[in-house]
Amino acid sequence: MARRKKGYVHYNHNINGTEGNDHLSTNHDNDTVQAKGGDDTIDNGNGRAYIYAGTGNDIVNSNGNYVRIYGEDGNDSISSSGNSYGEIRAGNGNDSITFNEGADA
């Protein structure tokens, strides 16, 4: 659902995965991605997002600003190339994290 504030359209999507292996993507502001179980791939374009990778060996790629990524359990690969504040919490497992050197992380 979109809402308008000060000339901008803000989206609020809830994107839910399954207990299987999913490929989920988002490119809007204020989206929440909950991948759940399985070995998932999650792609976030330029939007703000809350990403919960869930259990499993997940791949998370984000270009957005003000993104919060929660890897949760599993051996995850998390990449964030946004330039503004974000938060990454890897969770349990052997995780790989890369982010933009100039980011306020």
Beta strands, then each sheet from edge to edge (+ up, - down):
strand 1: 2-5
strand 2: 8-11
strand 3: 14-16
strand 4: 23-26
strand 5: 31-34
strand 6: 41-44
strand 7: 49-52
strand 8: 59-62
strand 9: 68-70
strand 10: 77-80
strand 11: 87-89
strand 12: 96-99
sheet 1: 1+ 2-
sheet 2: 3+ 5+ 7+ 9+ 11+
sheet 3: 4+ 6+ 8+ 10+ 12+
end
